[in-house]
């Protein structure tokens, strides 16, 4: 039976490339995006299905889950990919408002989508959740002088991705029948960052790897394209 996969933030960058690769692998792919025009254009280009979804808007998330429930009856793979970089401000400039804006997308968005899609995932024989995190949210990476992450200081973004990592671990502990993992795409050149040496395909390697595991696959882990990385 075909694997049904839903990707948030699927109209560009890593989400778009992930959708393309998983469709090639035979997945029945849905992409979510808050911009309906861009989302529909991306879906048409990819040959996948589009559902309007803004991870900060409860109503659109609930409606997206309802649409997939009506059309598919279940969901096999959820990829929480939507994210924003937020302001690259100095620590002195950081305000609670800046934090809240980024956490609404990067953290609460993951919880909002996961909450509404869990009933569909629980109807799958081999449910999988992939949370797109970042090495910038890894304590091990940002404290290792040999890693590129240690040279940067994006306080807001890093703290949001550290929260995603803990969400991943706690969801994995609390939902043992679902394979739930975090991935670090690595420094990839996308519209989100505009910087990085990896191609978008290299950036999606870890996402695709974790989106295609079976019921014997790992859960509660954090990987990049080279393997396990520190929390």
CORNOR-V749611 format. One record per residue. N is the residue number from 1. OMEGA is omega as a letter, one per 40 degrees, with the letter a starting at -180 (999 if undefined). Layout:
N/OMEGA
N/OMEGA
This chain:
1/a
2/i
3/i
4/a
5/i
6/a
7/i
8/a
9/a
10/a
11/a
12/i
13/a
14/a
15/i
16/a
17/i
18/i
19/a
20/a
21/a
22/i
23/i
24/i
25/i
26/i
27/i
28/a
29/i
30/i
31/i
32/i
33/a
34/i
35/a
36/a
37/i
38/a
39/i
40/i
41/a
42/a
43/i
44/i
45/a
46/a
47/i
48/a
49/a
50/i
51/i
52/a
53/i
54/a
55/i
56/a
57/a
58/a
59/a
60/i
61/i
62/a
63/i
64/i
65/i
66/a
67/a
68/i
69/a
70/a
71/a
72/a
73/i
74/i
75/a
76/a
77/i
78/i
79/i
80/a
81/a
82/i
83/i
84/a
85/a
86/a
87/i
88/a
89/i
90/i
91/a
92/a
93/a
94/i
95/i
96/i
97/i
98/i
99/a
100/a
101/a
102/i
103/i
104/i
105/a
106/a
107/a
108/i
109/i
110/a
111/a
112/a
113/a
114/a
115/a
116/a
117/i
118/i
119/i
120/i
121/a
122/i
123/i
124/i
125/a
126/a
127/a
128/i
129/i
130/i
131/a
132/a
133/a
134/i
135/i
136/i
137/a
138/i
139/a
140/a
141/a
142/i
143/a
144/a
145/i
146/a
147/a
148/a
149/a
150/a
151/a
152/a
153/i
154/a
155/a
156/a
157/a
158/a
159/i
160/a
161/i
162/i
163/i
164/i
165/i
166/i
167/a
168/a
169/a
170/i
171/a
172/i
173/a
174/a
175/a
176/i
177/i
178/i
179/a
180/a
181/i
182/i
183/i
184/i
185/a
186/a
187/a
188/a
189/i
190/i
191/a
192/a
193/a
194/a
195/a
196/a
197/a
198/i
199/i
200/i
201/i
202/i
203/a
204/a
205/a
206/i
207/a
208/i
209/a
210/i
211/a
212/i
213/i
214/a
215/i
216/a
217/a
218/i
219/a
220/a
221/a
222/a
223/i
224/a
225/i
226/i
227/a
228/i
229/a
230/i
231/999
